[in-house]
Amino acid sequence: MPAEADKLLVALDVASLAEAEKLLERLAGVLTGCKIGSQLFTAAGPAAVERAQKRGFRVFLDLKYHDIPNTVAGAVREATRLGVFMLNVHGS
């Protein structure tokens, strides 16, 4: 697989796990990473991350954590237990 495949993520900005899986199936072997945001994660939960990883995709969990520090720390800890390779934290 070309190194360029590691530089591009597909945004799984869809409403259901079934739609996400269709995209992942079409892009398997072409890309190696995906972004799971609030819409899909709210609809499917950690299963969205697990399904993408099972298909060989690295996952950027784009939930824009922003809350009191202890809450953010706990959420980030749980996200890392899911095995995501990247996430984002918003601070002010």
MMTF fields as JSON, N, C-alpha, C and O atoms, coordinates in Angstrom:
{
  "mmtfVersion": "1.0.0",
  "mmtfProducer": "UNKNOWN",
  "numBonds": 367,
  "numAtoms": 368,
  "numGroups": 92,
  "numChains": 1,
  "numModels": 1,
  "chainsPerModel": [1],
  "groupsPerChain": [92],
  "chainIdList": ["A"],
  "bondAtomList": [4, 2, 8, 6, 12, 10, 16, 14, 20, 18, 24, 22, 28, 26, 32, 30, 36, 34, 40, 38, 44, 42, 48, 46, 52, 50, 56, 54, 60, 58, 64, 62, 68, 66, 72, 70, 76, 74, 80, 78, 84, 82, 88, 86, 92, 90, 96, 94, 100, 98, 104, 102, 108, 106, 112, 110, 116, 114, 120, 118, 124, 122, 128, 126, 132, 130, 136, 134, 140, 138, 144, 142, 148, 146, 152, 150, 156, 154, 160, 158, 164, 162, 168, 166, 172, 170, 176, 174, 180, 178, 184, 182, 188, 186, 192, 190, 196, 194, 200, 198, 204, 202, 208, 206, 212, 210, 216, 214, 220, 218, 224, 222, 228, 226, 232, 230, 236, 234, 240, 238, 244, 242, 248, 246, 252, 250, 256, 254, 260, 258, 264, 262, 268, 266, 272, 270, 276, 274, 280, 278, 284, 282, 288, 286, 292, 290, 296, 294, 300, 298, 304, 302, 308, 306, 312, 310, 316, 314, 320, 318, 324, 322, 328, 326, 332, 330, 336, 334, 340, 338, 344, 342, 348, 346, 352, 350, 356, 354, 360, 358, 364, 362],
  "bondOrderList": [1, 1, 1, 1, 1, 1, 1, 1, 1, 1, 1, 1, 1, 1, 1, 1, 1, 1, 1, 1, 1, 1, 1, 1, 1, 1, 1, 1, 1, 1, 1, 1, 1, 1, 1, 1, 1, 1, 1, 1, 1, 1, 1, 1, 1, 1, 1, 1, 1, 1, 1, 1, 1, 1, 1, 1, 1, 1, 1, 1, 1, 1, 1, 1, 1, 1, 1, 1, 1, 1, 1, 1, 1, 1, 1, 1, 1, 1, 1, 1, 1, 1, 1, 1, 1, 1, 1, 1, 1, 1, 1],
  "groupList": [{"groupName": "MET", "atomNameList": ["N", "CA", "C", "O"], "elementList": ["N", "C", "C", "O"], "formalChargeList": [0, 0, 0, 0], "bondAtomList": [1, 0, 2, 1, 3, 2], "bondOrderList": [1, 1, 2], "singleLetterCode": "M", "chemCompType": "L-PEPTIDE LINKING"}, {"groupName": "PRO", "atomNameList": ["N", "CA", "C", "O"], "elementList": ["N", "C", "C", "O"], "formalChargeList": [0, 0, 0, 0], "bondAtomList": [1, 0, 2, 1, 3, 2], "bondOrderList": [1, 1, 2], "singleLetterCode": "P", "chemCompType": "L-PEPTIDE LINKING"}, {"groupName": "ALA", "atomNameList": ["N", "CA", "C", "O"], "elementList": ["N", "C", "C", "O"], "formalChargeList": [0, 0, 0, 0], "bondAtomList": [1, 0, 2, 1, 3, 2], "bondOrderList": [1, 1, 2], "singleLetterCode": "A", "chemCompType": "L-PEPTIDE LINKING"}, {"groupName": "GLU", "atomNameList": ["N", "CA", "C", "O"], "elementList": ["N", "C", "C", "O"], "formalChargeList": [0, 0, 0, 0], "bondAtomList": [1, 0, 2, 1, 3, 2], "bondOrderList": [1, 1, 2], "singleLetterCode": "E", "chemCompType": "L-PEPTIDE LINKING"}, {"groupName": "ASP", "atomNameList": ["N", "CA", "C", "O"], "elementList": ["N", "C", "C", "O"], "formalChargeList": [0, 0, 0, 0], "bondAtomList": [1, 0, 2, 1, 3, 2], "bondOrderList": [1, 1, 2], "singleLetterCode": "D", "chemCompType": "L-PEPTIDE LINKING"}, {"groupName": "LYS", "atomNameList": ["N", "CA", "C", "O"], "elementList": ["N", "C", "C", "O"], "formalChargeList": [0, 0, 0, 0], "bondAtomList": [1, 0, 2, 1, 3, 2], "bondOrderList": [1, 1, 2], "singleLetterCode": "K", "chemCompType": "L-PEPTIDE LINKING"}, {"groupName": "LEU", "atomNameList": ["N", "CA", "C", "O"], "elementList": ["N", "C", "C", "O"], "formalChargeList": [0, 0, 0, 0], "bondAtomList": [1, 0, 2, 1, 3, 2], "bondOrderList": [1, 1, 2], "singleLetterCode": "L", "chemCompType": "L-PEPTIDE LINKING"}, {"groupName": "VAL", "atomNameList": ["N", "CA", "C", "O"], "elementList": ["N", "C", "C", "O"], "formalChargeList": [0, 0, 0, 0], "bondAtomList": [1, 0, 2, 1, 3, 2], "bondOrderList": [1, 1, 2], "singleLetterCode": "V", "chemCompType": "L-PEPTIDE LINKING"}, {"groupName": "SER", "atomNameList": ["N", "CA", "C", "O"], "elementList": ["N", "C", "C", "O"], "formalChargeList": [0, 0, 0, 0], "bondAtomList": [1, 0, 2, 1, 3, 2], "bondOrderList": [1, 1, 2], "singleLetterCode": "S", "chemCompType": "L-PEPTIDE LINKING"}, {"groupName": "ARG", "atomNameList": ["N", "CA", "C", "O"], "elementList": ["N", "C", "C", "O"], "formalChargeList": [0, 0, 0, 0], "bondAtomList": [1, 0, 2, 1, 3, 2], "bondOrderList": [1, 1, 2], "singleLetterCode": "R", "chemCompType": "L-PEPTIDE LINKING"}, {"groupName": "GLY", "atomNameList": ["N", "CA", "C", "O"], "elementList": ["N", "C", "C", "O"], "formalChargeList": [0, 0, 0, 0], "bondAtomList": [1, 0, 2, 1, 3, 2], "bondOrderList": [1, 1, 2], "singleLetterCode": "G", "chemCompType": "PEPTIDE LINKING"}, {"groupName": "THR", "atomNameList": ["N", "CA", "C", "O"], "elementList": ["N", "C", "C", "O"], "formalChargeList": [0, 0, 0, 0], "bondAtomList": [1, 0, 2, 1, 3, 2], "bondOrderList": [1, 1, 2], "singleLetterCode": "T", "chemCompType": "L-PEPTIDE LINKING"}, {"groupName": "CYS", "atomNameList": ["N", "CA", "C", "O"], "elementList": ["N", "C", "C", "O"], "formalChargeList": [0, 0, 0, 0], "bondAtomList": [1, 0, 2, 1, 3, 2], "bondOrderList": [1, 1, 2], "singleLetterCode": "C", "chemCompType": "L-PEPTIDE LINKING"}, {"groupName": "ILE", "atomNameList": ["N", "CA", "C", "O"], "elementList": ["N", "C", "C", "O"], "formalChargeList": [0, 0, 0, 0], "bondAtomList": [1, 0, 2, 1, 3, 2], "bondOrderList": [1, 1, 2], "singleLetterCode": "I", "chemCompType": "L-PEPTIDE LINKING"}, {"groupName": "GLN", "atomNameList": ["N", "CA", "C", "O"], "elementList": ["N", "C", "C", "O"], "formalChargeList": [0, 0, 0, 0], "bondAtomList": [1, 0, 2, 1, 3, 2], "bondOrderList": [1, 1, 2], "singleLetterCode": "Q", "chemCompType": "L-PEPTIDE LINKING"}, {"groupName": "PHE", "atomNameList": ["N", "CA", "C", "O"], "elementList": ["N", "C", "C", "O"], "formalChargeList": [0, 0, 0, 0], "bondAtomList": [1, 0, 2, 1, 3, 2], "bondOrderList": [1, 1, 2], "singleLetterCode": "F", "chemCompType": "L-PEPTIDE LINKING"}, {"groupName": "TYR", "atomNameList": ["N", "CA", "C", "O"], "elementList": ["N", "C", "C", "O"], "formalChargeList": [0, 0, 0, 0], "bondAtomList": [1, 0, 2, 1, 3, 2], "bondOrderList": [1, 1, 2], "singleLetterCode": "Y", "chemCompType": "L-PEPTIDE LINKING"}, {"groupName": "HIS", "atomNameList": ["N", "CA", "C", "O"], "elementList": ["N", "C", "C", "O"], "formalChargeList": [0, 0, 0, 0], "bondAtomList": [1, 0, 2, 1, 3, 2], "bondOrderList": [1, 1, 2], "singleLetterCode": "H", "chemCompType": "L-PEPTIDE LINKING"}, {"groupName": "ASN", "atomNameList": ["N", "CA", "C", "O"], "elementList": ["N", "C", "C", "O"], "formalChargeList": [0, 0, 0, 0], "bondAtomList": [1, 0, 2, 1, 3, 2], "bondOrderList": [1, 1, 2], "singleLetterCode": "N", "chemCompType": "L-PEPTIDE LINKING"}],
  "groupTypeList": [0, 1, 2, 3, 2, 4, 5, 6, 6, 7, 2, 6, 4, 7, 2, 8, 6, 2, 3, 2, 3, 5, 6, 6, 3, 9, 6, 2, 10, 7, 6, 11, 10, 12, 5, 13, 10, 8, 14, 6, 15, 11, 2, 2, 10, 1, 2, 2, 7, 3, 9, 2, 14, 5, 9, 10, 15, 9, 7, 15, 6, 4, 6, 5, 16, 17, 4, 13, 1, 18, 11, 7, 2, 10, 2, 7, 9, 3, 2, 11, 9, 6, 10, 7, 15, 0, 6, 18, 7, 17, 10, 8],
  "groupIdList": [1, 2, 3, 4, 5, 6, 7, 8, 9, 10, 11, 12, 13, 14, 15, 16, 17, 18, 19, 20, 21, 22, 23, 24, 25, 26, 27, 28, 29, 30, 31, 32, 33, 34, 35, 36, 37, 38, 39, 40, 41, 42, 43, 44, 45, 46, 47, 48, 49, 50, 51, 52, 53, 54, 55, 56, 57, 58, 59, 60, 61, 62, 63, 64, 65, 66, 67, 68, 69, 70, 71, 72, 73, 74, 75, 76, 77, 78, 79, 80, 81, 82, 83, 84, 85, 86, 87, 88, 89, 90, 91, 92],
  "secStructList": [7, 7, 4, 4, 4, 4, 6, 7, 3, 3, 3, 7, 7, 7, 1, 1, 2, 2, 2, 2, 2, 2, 2, 2, 2, 2, 2, 5, 6, 6, 5, 7, 3, 3, 3, 3, 3, 2, 2, 2, 2, 2, 2, 2, 6, 2, 2, 2, 2, 2, 2, 2, 2, 2, 6, 6, 7, 3, 3, 3, 3, 3, 3, 3, 3, 7, 1, 7, 2, 2, 2, 2, 2, 2, 2, 2, 2, 2, 2, 2, 2, 2, 6, 7, 1, 3, 3, 3, 3, 7, 7, 7],
  "xCoordList": [0.848, 0.0, 0.897, 1.869, 0.588, 1.417, 1.39, 0.4, 2.495, 2.595, 1.526, 1.12, 1.064, 0.034, -1.249, -2.003, -1.495, -2.709, -2.732, -3.808, -1.562, -1.495, -1.71, -1.879, -1.706, -1.799, -3.208, -3.457, -4.122, -5.479, -6.453, -6.351, -7.4, -8.439, -9.78, -10.042, -10.619, -11.98, -12.845, -12.765, -13.67, -14.58, -15.849, -16.591, -16.08, -17.289, -18.415, -18.945, -18.762, -19.821, -21.155, -21.765, -21.588, -22.821, -23.68, -23.218, -24.932, -25.897, -25.967, -26.574, -25.354, -25.497, -24.228, -23.389, -24.122, -22.991, -23.013, -21.955, -24.187, -24.298, -23.718, -23.0, -24.022, -23.472, -21.953, -21.236, -21.475, -20.028, -19.336, -18.277, -19.926, -19.32, -19.269, -18.319, -20.269, -20.244, -19.063, -18.364, -18.852, -17.71, -16.391, -15.496, -16.271, -15.038, -14.753, -13.606, -15.799, -15.634, -15.107, -14.221, -15.662, -15.239, -13.806, -13.116, -13.352, -12.037, -10.955, -9.796, -11.313, -10.319, -9.27, -9.6, -8.01, -6.925, -6.511, -5.476, -7.324, -7.009, -6.53, -5.552, -7.232, -6.878, -6.659, -7.101, -5.968, -5.711, -6.305, -6.226, -6.895, -7.404, -8.769, -9.164, -9.491, -10.803, -11.022, -10.349, -11.988, -12.388, -13.805, -14.695, -14.007, -15.348, -15.701, -15.019, -16.767, -17.197, -18.42, -18.835, -18.986, -20.11, -21.333, -21.969, -21.674, -22.894, -22.824, -23.707, -21.789, -21.677, -21.44, -22.014, -20.603, -20.322, -21.569, -21.774, -22.395, -23.644, -24.604, -25.313, -24.63, -25.529, -25.079, -25.907, -23.762, -23.274, -22.369, -22.133, -21.863, -20.994, -19.656, -19.213, -19.009, -17.697, -17.682, -16.619, -18.835, -18.886, -18.371, -17.797, -18.57, -18.074, -16.554, -15.976, -15.917, -14.454, -13.999, -13.08, -14.637, -14.254, -14.399, -13.531, -15.462, -15.673, -14.619, -14.103, -14.302, -13.273, -11.923, -11.207, -11.582, -10.312, -10.267, -9.229, -11.385, -11.447, -11.155, -10.625, -11.502, -11.241, -9.838, -9.47, -9.057, -7.677, -7.471, -6.388, -8.486, -8.369, -7.889, -8.317, -6.995, -6.638, -7.768, -8.34, -8.094, -9.246, -8.823, -8.151, -9.241, -9.179, -10.568, -11.543, -10.656, -11.932, -12.115, -11.473, -12.982, -13.185, -14.415, -15.465, -14.263, -15.389, -15.197, -16.055, -14.093, -13.839, -14.106, -14.922, -13.403, -13.593, -13.365, -12.322, -14.353, -14.278, -15.204, -16.427, -14.626, -15.406, -14.452, -13.345, -14.863, -13.945, -12.804, -13.001, -11.616, -10.438, -10.603, -10.174, -11.196, -11.352, -12.239, -11.974, -13.274, -14.167, -13.451, -13.58, -12.704, -11.943, -10.898, -10.722, -10.211, -9.189, -9.81, -9.231, -10.967, -11.638, -12.069, -11.925, -12.593, -13.027, -11.834, -11.925, -10.731, -9.534, -8.979, -8.553, -8.987, -8.523, -9.342, -8.783, -10.658, -11.523, -11.313, -11.344, -11.101, -10.845, -9.55, -9.479, -8.536, -7.274, -7.447, -6.784, -8.308, -8.588, -9.266, -9.154, -9.967, -10.562, -9.507, -9.756, -8.337, -7.262, -7.211, -6.593, -7.852, -7.792, -6.363, -5.647, -5.956, -4.586, -4.516, -3.434, -5.663, -5.672, -7.056, -8.065, -7.081, -8.331, -8.04, -6.886, -9.073, -8.833, -9.467, -10.511, -8.805, -9.262, -9.312, -8.349, -10.411, -10.548, -10.368, -10.995, -9.528, -9.282, -9.59, -9.612, -9.819, -10.026, -9.375, -9.429],
  "yCoordList": [-1.176, 0.0, 1.243, 1.296, 2.234, 3.429, 4.222, 4.211, 4.903, 5.707, 6.796, 7.223, 7.253, 8.292, 7.823, 8.64, 6.528, 5.984, 6.274, 6.345, 6.447, 6.732, 8.211, 8.575, 9.054, 10.494, 11.038, 12.202, 10.222, 10.666, 9.83, 8.604, 10.503, 9.825, 10.049, 11.132, 9.048, 9.223, 9.608, 8.988, 10.635, 11.069, 10.225, 10.261, 9.482, 8.66, 9.498, 9.17, 10.56, 11.47, 10.976, 11.601, 9.852, 9.207, 8.914, 9.001, 8.568, 8.416, 7.024, 6.839, 6.039, 4.683, 3.865, 4.174, 2.829, 1.923, 1.21, 0.946, 0.898, 0.236, 1.12, 0.631, 2.41, 3.333, 3.433, 3.466, 3.479, 3.56, 2.316, 2.409, 1.164, -0.073, -0.142, -0.685, 0.395, 0.431, 1.262, 0.873, 2.421, 3.263, 2.554, 2.562, 1.943, 1.253, 0.106, -0.13, -0.598, -1.71, -1.211, -1.822, -0.095, 0.457, 0.967, 0.95, 1.424, 2.056, 1.154, 1.56, -0.053, -0.998, -1.247, -1.509, -1.162, -1.348, -0.078, -0.04, 0.971, 2.255, 3.245, 3.965, 3.271, 4.138, 3.286, 2.14, 3.866, 3.124, 3.793, 3.238, 4.969, 5.683, 6.289, 6.568, 6.489, 7.12, 8.018, 7.904, 8.913, 9.822, 9.461, 9.37, 9.257, 9.019, 10.211, 10.505, 10.889, 12.08, 11.844, 10.709, 12.947, 12.897, 12.171, 11.412, 12.39, 11.784, 10.262, 9.612, 9.7, 8.241, 7.661, 6.626, 8.313, 7.775, 7.794, 6.883, 8.81, 8.856, 7.77, 7.171, 7.518, 6.505, 5.083, 4.215, 4.839, 3.459, 3.179, 2.019, 4.226, 4.032, 3.419, 3.502, 2.801, 2.187, 1.14, 0.839, 0.585, -0.401, 0.193, -0.523, 1.489, 2.136, 2.066, 1.774, 2.33, 2.261, 0.82, 0.561, -0.093, -1.508, -2.051, -2.79, -1.702, -2.192, -1.641, -2.363, -0.357, 0.236, -0.435, -0.764, -0.634, -1.274, -2.71, -3.177, -3.403, -4.794, -4.876, -5.877, -3.827, -3.778, -3.241, -3.085, -2.959, -2.52, -1.018, -0.562, -0.239, 1.214, 1.754, 1.293, 2.736, 3.501, 4.503, 4.994, 4.812, 5.669, 6.963, 6.947, 8.078, 9.397, 9.626, 9.747, 9.686, 9.907, 11.405, 12.015, 11.986, 13.439, 13.832, 14.165, 13.785, 14.136, 15.492, 15.931, 16.151, 17.51, 17.634, 18.444, 16.82, 16.826, 18.214, 18.827, 18.703, 20.02, 20.002, 20.025, 19.962, 19.877, 20.195, 20.679, 19.932, 20.134, 19.124, 18.035, 19.48, 18.635, 17.164, 16.292, 16.861, 15.456, 14.685, 13.518, 15.321, 14.663, 14.395, 13.312, 15.37, 15.197, 14.098, 13.259, 14.1, 13.073, 11.677, 10.755, 11.522, 10.229, 9.809, 8.646, 10.747, 10.447, 10.07, 9.136, 10.779, 10.484, 9.109, 8.339, 8.81, 7.493, 6.381, 5.389, 6.544, 5.527, 5.444, 4.354, 6.577, 6.569, 5.832, 5.096, 6.02, 5.319, 3.818, 3.019, 3.43, 2.0, 1.387, 0.187, 2.226, 1.754, 1.55, 0.882, 2.126, 1.937, 2.966, 2.719, 4.122, 5.149, 5.691, 5.731, 6.105, 6.607, 8.112, 8.664, 8.779, 10.232, 10.655, 10.043, 11.717, 12.346, 13.823, 14.249, 14.592, 16.019, 16.509, 16.022, 17.478, 18.103, 19.601, 20.183, 20.214, 21.667, 22.301, 21.876, 23.3, 23.973, 25.459, 26.035, 26.036, 27.496, 28.078, 29.289],
  "zCoordList": [0.0, 0.0, 0.0, 0.754, -0.827, -0.902, 0.409, 1.141, 0.681, 1.901, 1.942, 3.023, 0.768, 0.725, 1.413, 1.941, 1.408, 2.03, 3.513, 4.106, 4.135, 5.561, 5.876, 7.04, 4.863, 5.07, 4.923, 5.235, 4.459, 4.178, 4.989, 5.028, 5.639, 6.415, 5.746, 5.222, 5.76, 5.271, 6.467, 7.528, 6.286, 7.344, 7.288, 6.307, 8.331, 8.4, 9.009, 10.07, 8.333, 8.779, 8.239, 7.372, 8.766, 8.329, 9.556, 10.693, 9.302, 10.395, 10.998, 12.053, 10.342, 10.869, 10.662, 9.815, 11.451, 11.338, 9.991, 9.419, 9.483, 8.175, 7.071, 6.199, 7.104, 6.101, 6.229, 5.228, 7.464, 7.696, 7.161, 6.541, 7.397, 6.928, 5.403, 4.839, 4.742, 3.274, 2.774, 1.838, 3.419, 3.035, 3.3, 2.455, 4.467, 4.823, 3.863, 3.483, 3.48, 2.54, 1.2, 0.602, 0.739, -0.556, -0.524, -1.543, 0.649, 0.737, 1.315, 1.399, 1.71, 2.226, 1.15, -0.007, 1.542, 0.594, -0.118, -0.783, 0.021, -0.607, 0.456, 0.254, 1.587, 2.715, 3.95, 4.023, 4.92, 6.158, 7.388, 8.484, 7.233, 8.398, 8.165, 7.033, 9.273, 9.189, 10.398, 11.423, 10.238, 11.313, 11.71, 10.865, 12.998, 13.531, 14.399, 15.38, 14.028, 14.744, 15.601, 15.835, 16.065, 17.009, 16.47, 17.202, 15.211, 14.673, 14.712, 15.271, 14.127, 14.086, 15.472, 15.813, 16.279, 17.61, 18.485, 19.286, 18.342, 19.102, 18.627, 19.436, 17.336, 16.777, 17.085, 17.361, 17.038, 17.122, 18.315, 18.653, 18.953, 20.104, 19.744, 18.598, 20.731, 20.508, 19.398, 18.856, 19.052, 17.968, 16.661, 15.841, 16.461, 15.235, 15.187, 14.14, 16.3, 16.379, 16.16, 15.382, 16.838, 16.75, 15.327, 14.862, 14.644, 13.273, 12.324, 11.47, 12.477, 11.609, 11.857, 10.911, 13.117, 13.441, 12.936, 12.469, 13.031, 12.564, 11.062, 10.578, 10.342, 8.895, 8.592, 7.428, 9.639, 9.446, 9.388, 9.021, 9.741, 9.708, 11.055, 12.114, 10.992, 12.19, 12.395, 11.422, 13.647, 13.931, 14.632, 15.663, 14.034, 14.676, 15.255, 14.514, 16.572, 17.24, 17.429, 18.285, 16.636, 16.572, 17.39, 16.84, 18.715, 19.593, 20.26, 21.025, 19.982, 20.481, 21.978, 22.418, 22.74, 24.196, 24.76, 24.535, 25.496, 26.127, 27.341, 27.199, 28.506, 29.746, 30.883, 30.645, 32.112, 33.228, 33.092, 32.552, 33.576, 33.344, 33.735, 32.979, 34.863, 35.271, 34.299, 34.009, 33.801, 32.851, 31.536, 30.964, 31.06, 29.819, 30.001, 29.118, 31.133, 31.389, 31.352, 30.778, 31.953, 31.95, 30.553, 30.176, 29.795, 28.426, 27.548, 26.751, 27.687, 26.908, 27.302, 26.441, 28.581, 29.037, 28.384, 27.916, 28.355, 27.742, 26.236, 25.664, 25.597, 24.145, 23.831, 22.847, 24.652, 24.394, 24.621, 23.96, 25.526, 25.731, 24.502, 24.251, 23.747, 22.489, 21.406, 20.403, 21.617, 20.651, 19.537, 18.501, 19.726, 18.692, 18.604, 19.605, 17.411, 17.261, 17.466, 17.666, 17.418, 17.582, 18.057, 17.707, 18.862, 19.286, 19.483, 19.425, 19.712, 19.915, 21.215, 21.647, 21.814, 23.045, 22.79, 22.291, 23.125, 22.976, 24.347, 25.318, 24.43, 25.693, 25.576, 24.488, 26.707, 26.727, 27.947, 28.158]
}
